[in-house]
Amino acid sequence: MDSMPRGPRIGLKTNQPECLAFPKPIAPHPYNTENARERALDFEEFKDCSLIYLNASEIHDEFLKGKNLNKEKQKIRVVCDFIRYYEQKMNIKVTSTKNINVSFCVDYIIYCINRFKSPAIKIRFCWRLLRTIGVSSDIIPPNPTREAVGDAREELDAQSARNFLNRAKQEARVIIERFHQAEEMNARGRDPRRAAGARLGAWDQLENRLWVCRELLGLQARTERDLIEVGHRNIIRSMAKRSGAVVIDPVRGAVQQTGLAAHFRFYHPSVADLAPFIALLLIRANVNLQTVADLQASSMWWKPYARAFYHEEEPERWVSIILPKLRGAQGGRRKRRDGTKVGKADVKSPATISIPSLKRPWSHPFQILTFLQEMTQPLRNEIKRRIDELSAKADRSEQERRELDRLHFIKDDMFVYRSEQEVTSLKFVTREQQVTPRPLVEVLKRYGLTAGVKQLRDAGLQFGFRVSGNNLLILHLLARHSSRETAAAYARRREFFRRSEELFIAIFEKSVALVRSSSYSIANLRAALRSSGLDDWQITNILNPDNRSRYGNRCGGPNSPPEPFNKGTPPGQLCRSQDCIDGCPLARFLPDALPFLVRIWSSIVQQLSNVGIAAAFDNSLQHRLQRLERILDKYPREDVLAEKNKLATEEGGNR
């Protein structure tokens, strides 16, 4: 490999690409394949379940898009089975969101607990499904069950991340040099066949063999059988034992191959050839694989960076890379034409992620994507040629119809490649076939990735969090919440938590005496409550054990929650949020609240243990945990330990 001539370094060309006015697509891949359309509309099995069937379009568009439909439909079947059970039990028909109430949700919880070993997943899925079809979050209660603890994802340490980066850069250089080698030979090759007057040994010259691929075979993605049928058997024989391109083998790395297919690899890269560039994008841009796969070469994927990082910085040193947003808000919510949410959804513009990239270094996103766009262009040209060829046929076979469907789907993709069977793309495989290409997985594993591509994003977040002095703002920026609304919400979080903490401290101090006491006379209890600032009617509510919130505390005004704790509660109705722990002035903690507090404490500890690095965010769960622990500290220590041991015994018996 050391003897190969090095091509010019990407980024050192004197003429930098101009920011062209690329046409903006309506949406990434507005064209669906026939296979996708068939699966999307396959809701006939739910025809007798009106709530699901009448919302099939929205469920697919908003809820199932980009997921394994077979697995998700298994979960939908559970919901449908319950709806049939509920309709029979209540002697009603559940046809729209108007028929969903708290009773429906409670019955579903009981239904799942009685039938499944892991009801938490089923309940969480149903709650998300209900929100998708328009059920108010105020009606949906918290999930009272918990999932089994999963193993934490192994962290990619700093040294392993550096090794990963270096290995990817080494193999990316191999592909870059291969590309420039073919570019240099474009002007030197000629027809090596004897019939064309070539001299003996002309087939031994690589530039002549590449001329054959370009000029005689037209860089068409045909199988050897197809080439033999059109009379090119001699070309296949002439190239059989002659060296072609250096390729990336998923297991062995860079290797020299022979044969016609190896020569076509100069122009038609495989997914293993793209793998080092995908790896560099993942670790440099700190995004997930699907975001990279969804990128289109026809989109405006970069624009000038409007800011400078320090005074008198070199102009145009940075650019913004624009990538499609996979998760989170995707523009305005689609609105249906009628109350049942049936009908065509309004088209919404896709959201994007913007990341800064240096313009010159060859291994940074801008130069990587610039190179990939140029390297994969011959494949997009071949896709267009084949689309024109198939479109001109009036009597297409079923196989040709499906091929045309697939080619329309991938024609603008950035990460197109040629597999052993066909020309395809990373997005088509990850979205339509619901898998990550095996060669890509093997390459990343050889680079040192042990727990999947999510390790790379975790590594970037963890590194940025540590080197910034555990700065949560830096962590949020690295996590790349792109919309103004999300950024503003995070900006308001600290003020919200500060005010919430002040409210909690005030109500907590009023409950300390109540918590510490083990027995009360009614008269003494009324006196203590009155001294804490409650009116007589509120004291009467406190003394009623039915007025207990989900945190175990008594409520002085269950039908009249004060601001801001009345959010989502219609006037005169029972408080729906029951966020008493945030400092509601009508909450009082009595000794009988202890079992509830311990259960909520255990639940929050479990949730925080399952979210990995997200537990480091300034979040409401952490603040509520701190408040719960502050209250528990006021109870007798032996009572708290006894309650925790009791809970642990119960949970152990349920497993």
FIPA-694630 format. One record per residue (C-alpha): residue number from 1; residue in three letters; x, y, z. Coordinates in steps of 0.05 Angstrom, whole numbers. Layout:
N
(NUM,'ALA',(X,Y,Z))
...
//
This chain:
655
(1,'MET',(0,0,0))
(2,'ASP',(58,47,15))
(3,'SER',(80,45,-58))
(4,'MET',(15,72,-84))
(5,'PRO',(18,144,-110))
(6,'ARG',(-17,192,-63))
(7,'GLY',(-70,234,-95))
(8,'PRO',(-78,309,-81))
(9,'ARG',(-103,323,-11))
(10,'ILE',(-176,341,-8))
(11,'GLY',(-185,412,14))
(12,'LEU',(-119,438,-17))
(13,'LYS',(-149,454,-85))
(14,'THR',(-144,527,-100))
(15,'ASN',(-216,533,-125))
(16,'GLN',(-264,521,-68))
(17,'PRO',(-334,499,-88))
(18,'GLU',(-385,555,-91))
(19,'CYS',(-450,552,-52))
(20,'LEU',(-496,534,-109))
(21,'ALA',(-570,546,-105))
(22,'PHE',(-592,474,-101))
(23,'PRO',(-667,464,-109))
(24,'LYS',(-698,450,-42))
(25,'PRO',(-737,384,-42))
(26,'ILE',(-808,384,-15))
(27,'ALA',(-787,329,33))
(28,'PRO',(-732,277,36))
(29,'HIS',(-752,221,-11))
(30,'PRO',(-824,243,-25))
(31,'TYR',(-830,180,-67))
(32,'ASN',(-850,116,-30))
(33,'THR',(-834,48,-58))
(34,'GLU',(-892,2,-76))
(35,'ASN',(-871,-44,-20))
(36,'ALA',(-875,13,30))
(37,'ARG',(-943,34,5))
(38,'GLU',(-971,-36,11))
(39,'ARG',(-945,-43,82))
(40,'ALA',(-968,26,101))
(41,'LEU',(-1040,14,81))
(42,'ASP',(-1043,-57,108))
(43,'PHE',(-1090,-42,166))
(44,'GLU',(-1146,-87,142))
(45,'GLU',(-1135,-135,201))
(46,'PHE',(-1156,-78,247))
(47,'LYS',(-1220,-63,209))
(48,'ASP',(-1264,-85,267))
(49,'CYS',(-1226,-38,314))
(50,'SER',(-1251,30,292))
(51,'LEU',(-1205,71,336))
(52,'ILE',(-1144,42,301))
(53,'TYR',(-1173,32,232))
(54,'LEU',(-1201,102,224))
(55,'ASN',(-1134,132,246))
(56,'ALA',(-1090,85,204))
(57,'SER',(-1061,141,162))
(58,'GLU',(-1040,184,221))
(59,'ILE',(-1014,124,260))
(60,'HIS',(-969,106,203))
(61,'ASP',(-946,176,186))
(62,'GLU',(-934,200,257))
(63,'PHE',(-921,137,296))
(64,'LEU',(-895,80,252))
(65,'LYS',(-852,118,203))
(66,'GLY',(-781,90,201))
(67,'LYS',(-797,32,247))
(68,'ASN',(-803,-43,240))
(69,'LEU',(-877,-47,221))
(70,'ASN',(-883,-121,237))
(71,'LYS',(-860,-111,309))
(72,'GLU',(-901,-48,319))
(73,'LYS',(-964,-81,292))
(74,'GLN',(-956,-137,343))
(75,'LYS',(-962,-84,397))
(76,'ILE',(-1022,-53,361))
(77,'ARG',(-1056,-121,363))
(78,'VAL',(-1050,-120,439))
(79,'VAL',(-1085,-52,441))
(80,'CYS',(-1139,-77,393))
(81,'ASP',(-1151,-139,434))
(82,'PHE',(-1161,-95,495))
(83,'ILE',(-1209,-48,459))
(84,'ARG',(-1252,-108,439))
(85,'TYR',(-1251,-132,511))
(86,'TYR',(-1267,-62,537))
(87,'GLU',(-1325,-53,488))
(88,'GLN',(-1355,-119,509))
(89,'LYS',(-1345,-104,583))
(90,'MET',(-1374,-33,580))
(91,'ASN',(-1425,-48,525))
(92,'ILE',(-1401,12,483))
(93,'LYS',(-1364,24,418))
(94,'VAL',(-1296,58,420))
(95,'THR',(-1296,94,353))
(96,'SER',(-1259,159,367))
(97,'THR',(-1217,196,419))
(98,'LYS',(-1281,221,450))
(99,'ASN',(-1292,151,478))
(100,'ILE',(-1225,150,514))
(101,'ASN',(-1226,170,587))
(102,'VAL',(-1189,155,651))
(103,'SER',(-1230,92,662))
(104,'PHE',(-1206,65,595))
(105,'CYS',(-1133,78,614))
(106,'VAL',(-1140,47,683))
(107,'ASP',(-1173,-15,654))
(108,'TYR',(-1117,-22,603))
(109,'ILE',(-1065,-19,659))
(110,'ILE',(-1101,-75,697))
(111,'TYR',(-1110,-114,632))
(112,'CYS',(-1035,-113,618))
(113,'ILE',(-1013,-128,689))
(114,'ASN',(-1058,-190,690))
(115,'ARG',(-1034,-217,624))
(116,'PHE',(-961,-198,611))
(117,'LYS',(-896,-209,648))
(118,'SER',(-870,-141,624))
(119,'PRO',(-931,-96,622))
(120,'ALA',(-890,-32,624))
(121,'ILE',(-873,-36,550))
(122,'LYS',(-945,-50,529))
(123,'ILE',(-971,8,571))
(124,'ARG',(-919,57,547))
(125,'PHE',(-933,38,474))
(126,'CYS',(-1009,48,484))
(127,'TRP',(-999,116,517))
(128,'ARG',(-956,139,458))
(129,'LEU',(-1007,112,409))
(130,'LEU',(-1064,149,444))
(131,'ARG',(-1026,214,443))
(132,'THR',(-1012,204,369))
(133,'ILE',(-1085,199,350))
(134,'GLY',(-1103,260,392))
(135,'VAL',(-1120,237,462))
(136,'SER',(-1104,291,512))
(137,'SER',(-1044,278,557))
(138,'ASP',(-1086,301,616))
(139,'ILE',(-1128,238,610))
(140,'ILE',(-1069,191,606))
(141,'PRO',(-1041,172,674))
(142,'PRO',(-968,158,690))
(143,'ASN',(-943,87,675))
(144,'PRO',(-945,53,743))
(145,'THR',(-902,-6,721))
(146,'ARG',(-828,-11,707))
(147,'GLU',(-784,-48,658))
(148,'ALA',(-730,-96,677))
(149,'VAL',(-663,-62,684))
(150,'GLY',(-622,-67,620))
(151,'ASP',(-547,-70,616))
(152,'ALA',(-515,-1,609))
(153,'ARG',(-483,11,541))
(154,'GLU',(-408,4,544))
(155,'GLU',(-373,71,539))
(156,'LEU',(-321,84,485))
(157,'ASP',(-262,113,522))
(158,'ALA',(-219,169,495))
(159,'GLN',(-163,124,471))
(160,'SER',(-211,76,436))
(161,'ALA',(-244,136,403))
(162,'ARG',(-177,161,377))
(163,'ASN',(-160,91,351))
(164,'PHE',(-228,88,317))
(165,'LEU',(-216,156,284))
(166,'ASN',(-145,138,260))
(167,'ARG',(-167,71,230))
(168,'ALA',(-224,105,193))
(169,'LYS',(-178,159,167))
(170,'GLN',(-127,108,142))
(171,'GLU',(-179,70,101))
(172,'ALA',(-213,133,77))
(173,'ARG',(-146,155,48))
(174,'VAL',(-142,89,10))
(175,'ILE',(-209,103,-24))
(176,'ILE',(-192,176,-38))
(177,'GLU',(-126,156,-71))
(178,'ARG',(-163,103,-111))
(179,'PHE',(-211,155,-136))
(180,'HIS',(-157,203,-157))
(181,'GLN',(-118,146,-190))
(182,'ALA',(-179,133,-235))
(183,'GLU',(-187,208,-248))
(184,'GLU',(-115,214,-272))
(185,'MET',(-124,155,-319))
(186,'ASN',(-186,181,-353))
(187,'ALA',(-146,219,-405))
(188,'ARG',(-93,165,-417))
(189,'GLY',(-132,102,-433))
(190,'ARG',(-148,72,-501))
(191,'ASP',(-182,10,-530))
(192,'PRO',(-137,-50,-514))
(193,'ARG',(-170,-100,-562))
(194,'ARG',(-130,-128,-620))
(195,'ALA',(-189,-114,-666))
(196,'ALA',(-180,-40,-651))
(197,'GLY',(-106,-42,-670))
(198,'ALA',(-78,-46,-599))
(199,'ARG',(-8,-73,-587))
(200,'LEU',(9,-136,-549))
(201,'GLY',(6,-123,-474))
(202,'ALA',(-46,-67,-479))
(203,'TRP',(-91,-105,-430))
(204,'ASP',(-36,-102,-378))
(205,'GLN',(-43,-27,-372))
(206,'LEU',(-95,-6,-319))
(207,'GLU',(-115,57,-356))
(208,'ASN',(-135,15,-416))
(209,'ARG',(-177,-32,-374))
(210,'LEU',(-212,27,-342))
(211,'TRP',(-225,55,-412))
(212,'VAL',(-262,-10,-428))
(213,'CYS',(-305,-1,-366))
(214,'ARG',(-323,70,-385))
(215,'GLU',(-328,69,-460))
(216,'LEU',(-347,-2,-479))
(217,'LEU',(-388,-23,-419))
(218,'GLY',(-414,47,-404))
(219,'LEU',(-406,38,-329))
(220,'GLN',(-472,1,-330))
(221,'ALA',(-487,-40,-268))
(222,'ARG',(-496,-107,-303))
(223,'THR',(-482,-177,-278))
(224,'GLU',(-431,-220,-313))
(225,'ARG',(-487,-263,-341))
(226,'ASP',(-518,-202,-373))
(227,'LEU',(-451,-182,-403))
(228,'ILE',(-440,-251,-432))
(229,'GLU',(-509,-249,-463))
(230,'VAL',(-491,-185,-501))
(231,'GLY',(-424,-213,-525))
(232,'HIS',(-373,-189,-474))
(233,'ARG',(-346,-256,-451))
(234,'ASN',(-276,-239,-477))
(235,'ILE',(-273,-175,-436))
(236,'ILE',(-291,-215,-373))
(237,'ARG',(-235,-265,-389))
(238,'SER',(-184,-211,-404))
(239,'MET',(-195,-179,-335))
(240,'ALA',(-204,-242,-295))
(241,'LYS',(-133,-246,-266))
(242,'ARG',(-112,-173,-273))
(243,'SER',(-111,-127,-213))
(244,'GLY',(-167,-78,-204))
(245,'ALA',(-182,-30,-148))
(246,'VAL',(-158,-33,-76))
(247,'VAL',(-223,-44,-38))
(248,'ILE',(-244,-45,35))
(249,'ASP',(-258,-116,57))
(250,'PRO',(-304,-114,118))
(251,'VAL',(-260,-163,157))
(252,'ARG',(-190,-155,128))
(253,'GLY',(-188,-81,112))
(254,'ALA',(-155,-54,49))
(255,'VAL',(-141,-109,-2))
(256,'GLN',(-124,-113,-76))
(257,'GLN',(-176,-151,-117))
(258,'THR',(-176,-178,-188))
(259,'GLY',(-229,-186,-241))
(260,'LEU',(-280,-143,-276))
(261,'ALA',(-319,-127,-212))
(262,'ALA',(-255,-102,-180))
(263,'HIS',(-245,-53,-238))
(264,'PHE',(-316,-27,-232))
(265,'ARG',(-302,-12,-159))
(266,'PHE',(-263,49,-183))
(267,'TYR',(-330,78,-203))
(268,'HIS',(-381,38,-164))
(269,'PRO',(-363,36,-90))
(270,'SER',(-391,-16,-43))
(271,'VAL',(-419,-1,26))
(272,'ALA',(-353,-24,56))
(273,'ASP',(-318,28,14))
(274,'LEU',(-365,81,42))
(275,'ALA',(-357,55,114))
(276,'PRO',(-295,95,134))
(277,'PHE',(-329,160,111))
(278,'ILE',(-393,142,148))
(279,'ALA',(-350,128,210))
(280,'LEU',(-316,196,204))
(281,'LEU',(-383,232,196))
(282,'LEU',(-412,196,256))
(283,'ILE',(-355,213,303))
(284,'ARG',(-342,284,275))
(285,'ALA',(-414,306,268))
(286,'ASN',(-439,270,330))
(287,'VAL',(-504,248,297))
(288,'ASN',(-539,181,290))
(289,'LEU',(-533,134,231))
(290,'GLN',(-603,146,203))
(291,'THR',(-590,221,199))
(292,'VAL',(-528,207,157))
(293,'ALA',(-564,155,114))
(294,'ASP',(-623,202,99))
(295,'LEU',(-579,256,67))
(296,'GLN',(-594,272,-6))
(297,'ALA',(-541,294,-56))
(298,'SER',(-593,338,-90))
(299,'SER',(-608,378,-26))
(300,'MET',(-573,441,-3))
(301,'TRP',(-531,403,48))
(302,'TRP',(-485,461,66))
(303,'LYS',(-487,536,72))
(304,'PRO',(-438,590,95))
(305,'TYR',(-427,594,170))
(306,'ALA',(-451,661,195))
(307,'ARG',(-410,666,259))
(308,'ALA',(-337,669,278))
(309,'PHE',(-306,633,337))
(310,'TYR',(-255,686,351))
(311,'HIS',(-237,757,329))
(312,'GLU',(-206,766,260))
(313,'GLU',(-216,693,243))
(314,'GLU',(-201,672,172))
(315,'PRO',(-263,686,129))
(316,'GLU',(-302,627,103))
(317,'ARG',(-262,579,147))
(318,'TRP',(-327,547,171))
(319,'VAL',(-390,522,138))
(320,'SER',(-456,495,166))
(321,'ILE',(-474,424,147))
(322,'ILE',(-549,414,139))
(323,'LEU',(-573,344,156))
(324,'PRO',(-644,316,160))
(325,'LYS',(-672,311,230))
(326,'LEU',(-692,241,249))
(327,'ARG',(-724,250,317))
(328,'GLY',(-762,305,354))
(329,'ALA',(-806,359,324))
(330,'GLN',(-814,356,249))
(331,'GLY',(-847,423,235))
(332,'GLY',(-920,437,250))
(333,'ARG',(-965,380,271))
(334,'ARG',(-1008,353,215))
(335,'LYS',(-1081,373,221))
(336,'ARG',(-1137,328,197))
(337,'ARG',(-1197,353,160))
(338,'ASP',(-1248,327,210))
(339,'GLY',(-1255,307,282))
(340,'THR',(-1241,233,269))
(341,'LYS',(-1173,250,239))
(342,'VAL',(-1189,213,175))
(343,'GLY',(-1165,239,109))
(344,'LYS',(-1103,265,76))
(345,'ALA',(-1052,300,121))
(346,'ASP',(-1024,368,104))
(347,'VAL',(-952,363,80))
(348,'LYS',(-903,390,131))
(349,'SER',(-833,412,118))
(350,'PRO',(-778,368,146))
(351,'ALA',(-736,393,203))
(352,'THR',(-660,395,197))
(353,'ILE',(-598,393,240))
(354,'SER',(-544,445,229))
(355,'ILE',(-473,429,250))
(356,'PRO',(-410,471,240))
(357,'SER',(-352,441,201))
(358,'LEU',(-283,466,182))
(359,'LYS',(-278,476,107))
(360,'ARG',(-208,453,92))
(361,'PRO',(-189,391,133))
(362,'TRP',(-202,330,90))
(363,'SER',(-230,287,146))
(364,'HIS',(-283,337,169))
(365,'PRO',(-356,333,146))
(366,'PHE',(-353,386,91))
(367,'GLN',(-295,355,53))
(368,'ILE',(-321,285,65))
(369,'LEU',(-389,300,36))
(370,'THR',(-359,340,-21))
(371,'PHE',(-316,280,-39))
(372,'LEU',(-372,229,-31))
(373,'GLN',(-418,269,-75))
(374,'GLU',(-367,267,-130))
(375,'MET',(-347,194,-120))
(376,'THR',(-419,168,-120))
(377,'GLN',(-442,210,-179))
(378,'PRO',(-428,155,-231))
(379,'LEU',(-476,110,-193))
(380,'ARG',(-530,164,-193))
(381,'ASN',(-519,172,-268))
(382,'GLU',(-528,97,-276))
(383,'ILE',(-592,100,-234))
(384,'LYS',(-620,155,-279))
(385,'ARG',(-602,116,-342))
(386,'ARG',(-636,54,-316))
(387,'ILE',(-698,94,-295))
(388,'ASP',(-703,123,-366))
(389,'GLU',(-694,54,-395))
(390,'LEU',(-748,22,-352))
(391,'SER',(-796,81,-359))
(392,'ALA',(-793,74,-435))
(393,'LYS',(-818,2,-432))
(394,'ALA',(-893,-5,-438))
(395,'ASP',(-897,-77,-415))
(396,'ARG',(-855,-79,-352))
(397,'SER',(-853,-144,-313))
(398,'GLU',(-867,-146,-239))
(399,'GLN',(-793,-150,-224))
(400,'GLU',(-779,-90,-268))
(401,'ARG',(-836,-51,-236))
(402,'ARG',(-806,-63,-167))
(403,'GLU',(-737,-44,-192))
(404,'LEU',(-763,21,-220))
(405,'ASP',(-798,35,-154))
(406,'ARG',(-733,24,-116))
(407,'LEU',(-691,66,-164))
(408,'HIS',(-738,125,-157))
(409,'PHE',(-730,118,-82))
(410,'ILE',(-654,121,-83))
(411,'LYS',(-640,166,-143))
(412,'ASP',(-621,227,-101))
(413,'ASP',(-587,193,-42))
(414,'MET',(-517,213,-22))
(415,'PHE',(-497,144,2))
(416,'VAL',(-513,101,-59))
(417,'TYR',(-471,39,-70))
(418,'ARG',(-468,-25,-110))
(419,'SER',(-479,-91,-75))
(420,'GLU',(-468,-159,-105))
(421,'GLN',(-541,-160,-128))
(422,'GLU',(-560,-89,-145))
(423,'VAL',(-549,-14,-138))
(424,'THR',(-580,9,-73))
(425,'SER',(-570,61,-18))
(426,'LEU',(-557,64,56))
(427,'LYS',(-625,97,68))
(428,'PHE',(-663,44,28))
(429,'VAL',(-631,-12,68))
(430,'THR',(-639,20,137))
(431,'ARG',(-710,46,125))
(432,'GLU',(-743,-3,77))
(433,'GLN',(-707,-67,97))
(434,'GLN',(-701,-45,170))
(435,'VAL',(-628,-69,178))
(436,'THR',(-559,-40,181))
(437,'PRO',(-516,-68,124))
(438,'ARG',(-474,-125,151))
(439,'PRO',(-409,-102,118))
(440,'LEU',(-417,-33,152))
(441,'VAL',(-428,-67,219))
(442,'GLU',(-365,-109,209))
(443,'VAL',(-322,-50,189))
(444,'LEU',(-343,-9,250))
(445,'LYS',(-332,-69,294))
(446,'ARG',(-261,-77,266))
(447,'TYR',(-249,-3,281))
(448,'GLY',(-264,-18,354))
(449,'LEU',(-338,-7,362))
(450,'THR',(-365,-59,410))
(451,'ALA',(-436,-37,425))
(452,'GLY',(-465,-8,361))
(453,'VAL',(-462,60,328))
(454,'LYS',(-496,95,386))
(455,'GLN',(-430,87,423))
(456,'LEU',(-401,142,378))
(457,'ARG',(-454,193,396))
(458,'ASP',(-448,176,470))
(459,'ALA',(-372,184,465))
(460,'GLY',(-379,253,435))
(461,'LEU',(-429,276,487))
(462,'GLN',(-389,247,545))
(463,'PHE',(-324,278,521))
(464,'GLY',(-355,346,509))
(465,'PHE',(-389,344,577))
(466,'ARG',(-324,327,613))
(467,'VAL',(-277,376,578))
(468,'SER',(-327,433,587))
(469,'GLY',(-323,425,662))
(470,'ASN',(-390,387,664))
(471,'ASN',(-424,446,632))
(472,'LEU',(-496,427,618))
(473,'LEU',(-504,482,566))
(474,'ILE',(-448,451,525))
(475,'LEU',(-481,383,532))
(476,'HIS',(-547,411,506))
(477,'LEU',(-511,444,448))
(478,'LEU',(-475,380,431))
(479,'ALA',(-541,342,434))
(480,'ARG',(-563,391,380))
(481,'HIS',(-635,412,396))
(482,'SER',(-645,452,333))
(483,'SER',(-711,488,342))
(484,'ARG',(-718,554,377))
(485,'GLU',(-775,527,419))
(486,'THR',(-732,470,446))
(487,'ALA',(-674,517,459))
(488,'ALA',(-719,567,494))
(489,'ALA',(-749,511,536))
(490,'TYR',(-680,492,560))
(491,'ALA',(-663,564,573))
(492,'ARG',(-725,569,618))
(493,'ARG',(-711,505,655))
(494,'ARG',(-664,535,706))
(495,'GLU',(-713,590,724))
(496,'PHE',(-769,540,729))
(497,'PHE',(-729,495,775))
(498,'ARG',(-709,554,818))
(499,'ARG',(-781,577,828))
(500,'SER',(-804,506,839))
(501,'GLU',(-751,495,892))
(502,'GLU',(-773,558,929))
(503,'LEU',(-845,534,929))
(504,'PHE',(-824,465,953))
(505,'ILE',(-782,493,1010))
(506,'ALA',(-840,535,1034))
(507,'ILE',(-890,477,1035))
(508,'PHE',(-838,429,1061))
(509,'GLU',(-824,472,1122))
(510,'LYS',(-899,473,1136))
(511,'SER',(-902,397,1133))
(512,'VAL',(-841,381,1177))
(513,'ALA',(-880,379,1242))
(514,'LEU',(-933,335,1209))
(515,'VAL',(-881,287,1182))
(516,'ARG',(-845,279,1249))
(517,'SER',(-907,265,1290))
(518,'SER',(-929,193,1297))
(519,'SER',(-997,207,1328))
(520,'TYR',(-1046,265,1331))
(521,'SER',(-1109,282,1365))
(522,'ILE',(-1158,313,1316))
(523,'ALA',(-1155,378,1354))
(524,'ASN',(-1079,381,1353))
(525,'LEU',(-1077,362,1280))
(526,'ARG',(-1127,417,1262))
(527,'ALA',(-1086,467,1302))
(528,'ALA',(-1021,446,1266))
(529,'LEU',(-1054,451,1198))
(530,'ARG',(-1085,518,1214))
(531,'SER',(-1017,545,1237))
(532,'SER',(-988,524,1170))
(533,'GLY',(-1035,572,1134))
(534,'LEU',(-1095,530,1114))
(535,'ASP',(-1168,550,1120))
(536,'ASP',(-1220,507,1155))
(537,'TRP',(-1249,478,1090))
(538,'GLN',(-1179,461,1067))
(539,'ILE',(-1164,427,1134))
(540,'THR',(-1227,385,1126))
(541,'ASN',(-1200,362,1058))
(542,'ILE',(-1132,345,1089))
(543,'LEU',(-1165,302,1142))
(544,'ASN',(-1203,262,1088))
(545,'PRO',(-1158,202,1069))
(546,'ASP',(-1192,200,1000))
(547,'ASN',(-1158,266,983))
(548,'ARG',(-1090,234,975))
(549,'SER',(-1045,250,914))
(550,'ARG',(-999,203,877))
(551,'TYR',(-942,225,923))
(552,'GLY',(-981,203,985))
(553,'ASN',(-992,272,1012))
(554,'ARG',(-1061,299,1030))
(555,'CYS',(-1091,355,988))
(556,'GLY',(-1127,416,1016))
(557,'GLY',(-1163,432,951))
(558,'PRO',(-1168,372,903))
(559,'ASN',(-1220,408,861))
(560,'SER',(-1187,476,862))
(561,'PRO',(-1111,469,848))
(562,'PRO',(-1076,537,849))
(563,'GLU',(-1032,567,795))
(564,'PRO',(-988,540,765))
(565,'PHE',(-1009,470,789))
(566,'ASN',(-1077,474,754))
(567,'LYS',(-1047,465,685))
(568,'GLY',(-1091,418,644))
(569,'THR',(-1146,415,698))
(570,'PRO',(-1214,444,677))
(571,'PRO',(-1247,489,729))
(572,'GLY',(-1282,451,785))
(573,'GLN',(-1252,383,766))
(574,'LEU',(-1202,340,804))
(575,'CYS',(-1129,360,797))
(576,'ARG',(-1100,322,738))
(577,'SER',(-1026,335,744))
(578,'GLN',(-1018,322,819))
(579,'ASP',(-948,351,817))
(580,'CYS',(-953,366,892))
(581,'ILE',(-879,351,902))
(582,'ASP',(-862,413,861))
(583,'GLY',(-887,456,919))
(584,'CYS',(-963,461,915))
(585,'PRO',(-985,504,975))
(586,'LEU',(-1045,459,988))
(587,'ALA',(-1003,396,999))
(588,'ARG',(-987,368,1069))
(589,'PHE',(-947,305,1084))
(590,'LEU',(-973,263,1141))
(591,'PRO',(-941,200,1170))
(592,'ASP',(-985,154,1126))
(593,'ALA',(-952,183,1063))
(594,'LEU',(-888,144,1076))
(595,'PRO',(-905,81,1034))
(596,'PHE',(-925,124,974))
(597,'LEU',(-862,166,980))
(598,'VAL',(-817,105,982))
(599,'ARG',(-850,75,920))
(600,'ILE',(-844,140,881))
(601,'TRP',(-772,147,904))
(602,'SER',(-755,77,880))
(603,'SER',(-790,89,813))
(604,'ILE',(-751,153,799))
(605,'VAL',(-684,121,819))
(606,'GLN',(-701,65,770))
(607,'GLN',(-718,114,714))
(608,'LEU',(-654,153,723))
(609,'SER',(-612,90,722))
(610,'ASN',(-641,72,653))
(611,'VAL',(-627,137,616))
(612,'GLY',(-551,136,615))
(613,'ILE',(-519,203,604))
(614,'ALA',(-586,238,602))
(615,'ALA',(-587,231,678))
(616,'ALA',(-534,286,678))
(617,'PHE',(-583,336,647))
(618,'ASP',(-616,387,693))
(619,'ASN',(-683,352,694))
(620,'SER',(-747,348,734))
(621,'LEU',(-735,276,756))
(622,'GLN',(-671,295,791))
(623,'HIS',(-704,353,826))
(624,'ARG',(-763,311,849))
(625,'LEU',(-716,257,874))
(626,'GLN',(-679,309,916))
(627,'ARG',(-744,333,945))
(628,'LEU',(-768,263,961))
(629,'GLU',(-702,248,996))
(630,'ARG',(-708,312,1035))
(631,'ILE',(-778,292,1059))
(632,'LEU',(-756,221,1074))
(633,'ASP',(-700,247,1117))
(634,'LYS',(-753,276,1164))
(635,'TYR',(-786,209,1176))
(636,'PRO',(-757,161,1228))
(637,'ARG',(-698,127,1195))
(638,'GLU',(-719,57,1217))
(639,'ASP',(-788,68,1187))
(640,'VAL',(-759,89,1120))
(641,'LEU',(-712,29,1118))
(642,'ALA',(-768,-18,1136))
(643,'GLU',(-811,9,1080))
(644,'LYS',(-755,3,1029))
(645,'ASN',(-741,-69,1051))
(646,'LYS',(-815,-85,1045))
(647,'LEU',(-817,-56,975))
(648,'ALA',(-755,-94,954))
(649,'THR',(-785,-159,980))
(650,'GLU',(-850,-147,941))
(651,'GLU',(-813,-132,877))
(652,'GLY',(-769,-193,885))
(653,'GLY',(-830,-236,893))
(654,'ASN',(-862,-208,829))
(655,'ARG',(-803,-226,785))
//
